[in-house]
């Protein structure tokens, strides 16, 4: 899944991604800069707590990615694409219904 880096996230150093529903399973979610080949490691990571299989929980949830602005200064900018990937997933894809990006 790709998301665009917002002005607010770059200014505050925190990217907030609201998901429509808490996924069944949790894990570590990483954000990679798509447009910058000089950054091969994640620019940020977030912990996702799953609701558990069979749970009827329907609340929305937020992923909070803290950007290390000291390391990223000048390497990323507003509108840059970030690829969101779930750690340990075979294909690395992270699929969820995103409501809002702050």
C-alpha positions in Angstrom: 0.0 0.0 0.0 1.3 3.4 -0.9 0.5 6.6 1.0 1.5 10.2 0.4 3.5 12.0 3.0 1.5 15.0 4.4 2.7 18.4 5.2 1.5 18.0 8.8 3.4 14.8 9.2 6.6 16.3 7.8 6.3 19.4 10.1 5.5 17.4 13.2 7.6 14.3 12.5 4.6 12.0 13.0 2.5 10.3 10.3 -0.9 9.2 11.5 -2.8 6.7 9.4 -6.4 6.0 10.5 -7.8 2.6 9.6 -11.5 1.9 9.3 -11.3 -1.2 11.5 -8.8 -3.0 13.8 -7.3 -5.8 11.7 -7.6 -9.4 13.0 -3.8 -9.8 13.4 -1.3 -7.3 14.6 2.4 -6.8 13.9 5.1 -4.3 13.0 4.3 -2.0 10.0 7.1 -0.2 8.2 7.0 2.8 6.0 9.6 3.0 3.1 10.4 6.0 0.9 9.5 4.9 -2.6 11.0 7.8 -4.6 14.4 7.9 -2.8 16.8 5.0 -3.6 19.2 6.3 -1.0 16.9 5.1 1.8 16.8 1.3 1.9 15.7 1.1 5.5 12.3 2.1 6.8 11.8 5.8 7.4 9.4 4.9 10.3 7.7 2.0 11.9 4.5 1.5 13.9 3.0 -1.2 16.1 -0.4 -2.6 15.1 -2.3 -4.4 17.7 -4.8 -6.8 16.2 -8.3 -7.5 17.6 -8.0 -11.3 17.4 -9.7 -13.8 15.2 -13.4 -13.9 15.7 -13.6 -10.7 17.6 -16.6 -8.4 16.7 -14.6 -5.3 17.6 -15.4 -2.7 14.9 -13.5 0.4 16.2 -11.3 2.4 14.0 -7.6 2.5 14.9 -4.6 4.7 14.2 -1.1 3.7 13.1 1.5 6.2 14.5 4.7 6.4 12.5 7.4 8.6 14.2 9.7 10.0 11.5 13.3 10.5 12.5 13.7 14.0 11.1 17.4 14.3 11.9 18.1 11.4 9.6 15.5 12.3 6.9 16.0 16.0 6.6 16.3 16.8 2.9 15.6 13.2 1.8 11.8 13.3 1.9 9.3 16.0 1.2 5.6 16.6 1.2 3.7 14.4 -1.3 6.5 11.7 -1.4 5.1 8.2 -1.7 5.6 5.9 1.3 5.1 2.2 0.9 3.5 0.6 3.9 4.6 -3.0 4.6 3.8 -5.5 7.3 6.9 -7.2 8.7 7.0 -10.9 8.2 4.3 -11.0 5.6 5.4 -13.2 2.6 4.7 -10.6 0.0 5.2 -7.6 2.3 1.9 -6.1 1.3 -0.2 -4.3 3.9 -3.8 -4.0 3.0 -6.3 -2.2 5.1 -9.1 0.3 4.6 -7.5 3.7 5.2 -9.9 6.4 6.4 -7.6 9.4 6.7 -3.9 10.3 6.6 -2.6 13.1 8.9 
